[in-house]
Amino acid sequence: MHNTSGPHVHLPDIWDPKITTFPGLYVVGTGFGSAVHHALSTFRVNVVAPSLCSLTVLRSINVLFNIGSLFLIVKLRCMKYAPDAITTGVVHGIVIALFPVHYFFSFLYYTDAGAVFFVLAMYFFAQRGRADRLRHGAMTMSHLVSAAVCTPPRCPILTFD
C-alpha cells in the first residue's frame, strides 16, 4: 500500500483513499525528497523530478532512521552502564540494529524503522531530562519527540514510570 502511494508523495492530487492513518511517513518522505533535490541541484546534477520520489530514494529514509537508531542505542547503553565501555555499547547497538524484524524493515518503505527511531529518541531525551531535573524545560525535547512518535501510522503507545 505504501509502495503505490510513496512515489506520488510530491503530487498532492494523487492519493490512495484506502490510507486512513497519519501521513507522517509521507511528510518525512516529502522533506527528504526535497532535501535530496536541493543537494543535487547544488552540485548541478541533472535528475528528473519524478525519480526523486522513486522507491529507492524513499526507502533510503529507513536506512537513515536505522543509523540514527544505532547511534541512540549506543548513547542509551553508555548512559545506563559504564560510559568508558564504548566498544560494548557499539556491539550491543549493532546486535539490536541487526535484529531480524528491525533489519527486514530497514530496506522497505514502511513505518517501523521511523517509529523505533522516534521512540528511542523520546526515551533518550527523557533520560537526559531526568538527569537535568532541576533545569527549566529539561523534558521539553522529550515531549516534542513524543508528539512526533504519533505521526507515523501504527504509532506505538508507551508509558514510562
Beta strands, then each sheet from edge to edge (+ up, - down):
end
